[in-house]
Structures are given as structure tokens and as C-alpha cells.
């Protein structure tokens, strides 16, 4: 197979050390660890994916919050008739007070969602750290 010391492996779904340079199987990762460690590794992988999704949601909410803040500032400066877009297709006339109240309500909802996401972020981070410690304690040589 050449001088590459890694081999594509179906057991590991990628490049791994469970085969030698000739492609001969050693112990696949699924057999190197006990069930508890394998489950912990899988849980970390799942948590990392969920954590990434949370970060994407947080980014979107942060952008939406900034846009809402900007809109509120513009409304404050505005004089005369104000309009808002409803459903992406309809423009209706509204009062400054009503529009400000609607945007402030939207901002409150965004802030609540952000707090929820931040709470989940902390839970995920703490759980991933606990799992990493658990895994490392099993695979690292003890002194």
C-alpha cells in the first residue's frame, strides 16, 4: 500500500492506526476500548455536533438582535408616517409607539432564546469536559 502509515478503515470511518501500512488489521478502535469508553466517545461526538448547531443558532440570534437594535434606533429618529413589512409581502402603516413596542417584544424573545442557548452551551461544555476526563483516565497510562 505504499509508505503511508495510515489506512482507510471502515471500522473508524477515516484514517486510523488500527491497520498497519500493508492494510493488515490490528485492533480496530471499536475493540480497543471498553463499552463505556466507546459510548462516551460517541456522546462527545454527538455533543460536539449539537454544540456546533447551538453556535450557529447563537450567531443568527446575535445578528437578529443587532438588526432589531438598529431598527429601534432608526424609529427613535424617525418623524412622520412609519410602515412595517408583514409576512414579507405586505406593507402597513403603523404608529411609532406600536412599532417600538413590537420590536421591544421581539428583542425580549431574542434575549430569552440567547440565554437558553448560553445555558445549553455551558451544559454541553461541562458534559464534554467530564467525558473527556473520563476517557483520558481510561486511555492514558497511569503513573
C-alpha positions, 0 to 999 in steps of 0.5 A: 500500500505504499509508505503511508502509515495510515489506512482507510478503515471502515471500522473508524470511518477515516484514517486510523492506526488500527491497520498497519501500512500493508492494510493488515488489521490490528485492533480496530478502535471499536475493540480497543476500548471498553463499552463505556469508553466507546459510548462516551466517545460517541456522546462527545461526538454527538455533543460536539455536533449539537454544540456546533448547531447551538453556535450557529443558532447563537450567531443568527440570534446575535445578528437578529438582535443587532438588526432589531437594535438598529431598527429601534434606533432608526424609529427613535429618529424617525418623524412622520408616517412609519410602515412595517413589512408583514409576512414579507409581502405586505406593507402597513402603516403603523404608529411609532409607539406600536412599532417600538413596542413590537420590536421591544417584544421581539428583542425580549424573545431574542434575549430569552432564546440567547440565554437558553442557548448560553445555558445549553452551551455551558451544559454541553461544555461541562458534559464534554469536559467530564467525558473527556476526563473520563476517557483520558483516565481510561486511555492514558497510562497511569503513573 
